[in-house]
Amino acid sequence: MSTTTRTASEIMTPEVISVSDRDRVRDAVQLLLDAGISGVPVVDRWGNAVGVFTLVHAAMSRNDGDEDNKEEQAREDARADEWFYRLDLVRKLPIPMPTPRGGTDRNDADDDQRVGDVMTPRVHSVRADCPIAEVTSYLLDRAIHRVFVRDDENKLVGIITSMDLLRVLGDLLDECVATAD
């Protein structure tokens, strides 16, 4: 089948790893690192997708600051490399980075922070029969890196990441080279 006529269900990863909104951030980070992924859907106790949790959320949740200015500060901090964790891939543990305020961004009180407190409370999804071109536009228009795939009953059945779309691009380039020969 031509790459240009494929649908979301044909390129999605059907095994979706998720975390609960009640999970500790620290445990969710370890799950992401162990799985070698950067983000997952967040589900409530009934299994409904209620948001997205990423390693960026975890890094931003470590920032200090008053609650009123937390969102703006998180955006500013996200731009500064020193605010993010370096990932020690051998031990697969986040390493606290020094902060401009001195000390480290590690706070023992954060050990009880819950995923539901730091996630993005929006679920981006497409239908399984959505054409790849529309999936690509959806990701680009929203500047996001992953979209969840749902069936006709709105059940979560897969995930498509920017890496999945890069694989499709590679297939398309291979097709072009093959037809040019």
C-alpha positions as CSV (number, residue, x, y, z in Angstrom):
1,M,0.0,0.0,0.0
2,S,1.3,3.5,-0.9
3,T,2.6,5.5,2.0
4,T,0.4,8.4,1.0
5,T,-2.9,6.5,1.5
6,R,-2.1,4.9,4.8
7,T,-4.2,5.7,8.0
8,A,-3.4,6.2,11.6
9,S,-4.2,2.6,12.5
10,E,-1.5,1.4,10.1
11,I,1.3,3.4,11.6
12,M,0.4,3.7,15.3
13,T,2.0,1.8,18.1
14,P,-0.9,-0.3,19.5
15,E,0.7,-1.1,22.9
16,V,0.1,2.1,24.8
17,I,1.9,2.5,28.2
18,S,0.0,4.8,30.5
19,V,0.2,6.2,34.0
20,S,-2.5,7.0,36.5
21,D,-3.2,10.6,37.6
22,R,-2.6,9.3,41.2
23,D,0.9,7.9,40.4
24,R,3.9,9.7,42.0
25,V,5.9,11.8,39.5
26,R,9.0,10.0,40.5
27,D,7.5,6.6,39.6
28,A,6.2,7.8,36.3
29,V,9.6,9.2,35.3
30,Q,11.2,5.8,36.1
31,L,8.5,4.1,34.0
32,L,9.3,6.4,31.0
33,L,13.0,5.9,31.4
34,D,12.7,2.2,31.6
35,A,10.5,2.1,28.5
36,G,12.7,4.5,26.6
37,I,9.9,6.9,25.9
38,S,9.3,10.5,26.6
39,G,5.6,10.8,27.3
40,V,2.5,8.8,28.1
41,P,-1.3,9.2,28.4
42,V,-2.6,9.8,31.9
43,V,-5.7,7.8,32.9
44,D,-8.1,8.2,35.7
45,R,-9.3,5.3,38.0
46,W,-11.8,4.3,35.3
47,G,-9.2,4.1,32.6
48,N,-10.3,7.2,30.7
49,A,-7.5,9.3,29.2
50,V,-7.4,12.6,31.1
51,G,-4.1,14.1,30.1
52,V,-0.5,13.7,29.0
53,F,2.6,13.3,31.1
54,T,6.1,13.8,29.7
55,L,9.7,14.1,31.0
56,V,9.4,17.8,30.4
57,H,6.5,17.9,32.9
58,A,8.7,16.1,35.4
59,A,11.6,18.6,34.9
60,M,9.3,21.6,35.2
61,S,7.6,20.2,38.3
62,R,11.0,20.5,40.1
63,N,11.1,24.3,39.8
64,D,10.6,26.5,42.7
65,G,8.4,29.6,42.7
66,D,5.1,30.9,43.9
67,E,1.9,29.2,42.7
68,D,0.6,32.3,40.9
69,N,3.6,32.6,38.6
70,K,4.4,28.9,38.3
71,E,3.2,28.5,34.7
72,E,5.1,31.5,33.3
73,Q,8.2,30.5,35.3
74,A,7.9,27.0,33.9
75,R,7.9,28.3,30.3
76,E,11.0,30.4,31.0
77,D,12.8,27.6,32.8
78,A,12.0,25.2,30.0
79,R,14.1,27.4,27.7
80,A,17.1,27.2,29.9
81,D,19.1,24.0,29.6
82,E,20.3,24.0,33.2
83,W,16.8,23.5,34.4
84,F,16.4,20.1,32.8
85,Y,17.5,16.8,34.1
86,R,20.4,15.1,32.4
87,L,19.5,11.5,32.0
88,D,22.1,9.1,33.2
89,L,21.4,6.3,30.7
90,V,23.5,3.8,32.5
91,R,21.6,4.1,35.8
92,K,18.4,5.4,34.2
93,L,17.9,7.9,37.0
94,P,17.3,11.6,36.7
95,I,20.4,13.5,37.9
96,P,19.5,16.8,39.7
97,M,21.1,19.8,37.9
98,P,22.3,22.9,39.7
99,T,19.9,25.8,39.5
100,P,20.7,29.5,39.2
101,R,19.4,30.0,42.7
102,G,22.1,27.6,44.0
103,G,21.7,24.1,45.4
104,T,20.0,21.5,43.3
105,D,16.5,21.3,41.9
106,R,15.9,18.2,44.0
107,N,13.3,18.6,46.8
108,D,12.3,15.8,49.1
109,A,8.8,17.2,49.3
110,D,8.4,16.6,45.6
111,D,8.7,12.9,46.1
112,D,4.9,12.8,46.9
113,Q,4.0,15.0,43.9
114,R,1.3,13.3,41.8
115,V,1.2,13.0,38.0
116,G,-2.3,14.7,38.0
117,D,-0.8,17.8,39.5
118,V,1.8,18.4,36.7
119,M,0.3,16.8,33.6
120,T,-1.2,18.6,30.6
121,P,-4.9,18.1,31.2
122,R,-5.7,17.8,27.5
123,V,-5.9,14.7,25.4
124,H,-5.1,15.1,21.7
125,S,-6.5,12.2,19.6
126,V,-7.4,11.2,16.1
127,R,-9.6,8.4,14.8
128,A,-8.0,5.2,13.7
129,D,-9.1,5.8,10.1
130,C,-7.6,9.3,9.9
131,P,-5.2,9.7,6.9
132,I,-1.5,10.2,7.8
133,A,-1.5,13.7,6.1
134,E,-4.2,14.8,8.6
135,V,-2.3,13.3,11.5
136,T,0.8,15.2,10.4
137,S,-1.1,18.5,10.1
138,Y,-2.7,17.9,13.5
139,L,0.7,17.5,15.2
140,L,2.3,20.4,13.4
141,D,-0.7,22.8,14.0
142,R,-0.6,22.1,17.7
143,A,3.2,21.8,18.0
144,I,2.9,18.5,19.8
145,H,4.9,15.3,19.6
146,R,2.3,12.6,20.1
147,V,-1.3,12.0,19.4
148,F,-3.5,9.2,20.7
149,V,-5.5,7.0,18.4
150,R,-9.1,6.1,19.2
151,D,-11.6,3.7,17.7
152,D,-15.2,4.3,16.7
153,E,-16.2,3.9,20.4
154,N,-13.6,6.5,21.5
155,K,-11.5,3.8,23.1
156,L,-7.7,4.4,23.2
157,V,-6.2,1.9,20.7
158,G,-2.8,3.4,20.0
159,I,-0.3,6.2,19.8
160,I,1.4,8.0,17.0
161,T,4.6,10.0,17.8
162,S,6.7,12.3,15.6
163,M,9.1,9.3,15.3
164,D,6.4,7.2,13.7
165,L,5.9,10.0,11.2
166,L,9.6,10.1,10.4
167,R,9.5,6.4,9.7
168,V,6.6,7.1,7.2
169,L,8.7,9.8,5.6
170,G,11.6,7.3,5.2
171,D,9.2,4.9,3.6
172,L,8.0,7.6,1.2
173,L,11.6,8.5,0.3
174,D,12.4,4.9,-0.4
175,E,9.3,4.7,-2.7
176,C,10.5,7.8,-4.6
177,V,14.0,6.3,-5.0
178,A,12.6,3.0,-6.1
179,T,10.4,4.5,-8.7
180,A,13.2,6.8,-10.0
181,D,15.4,3.7,-10.7
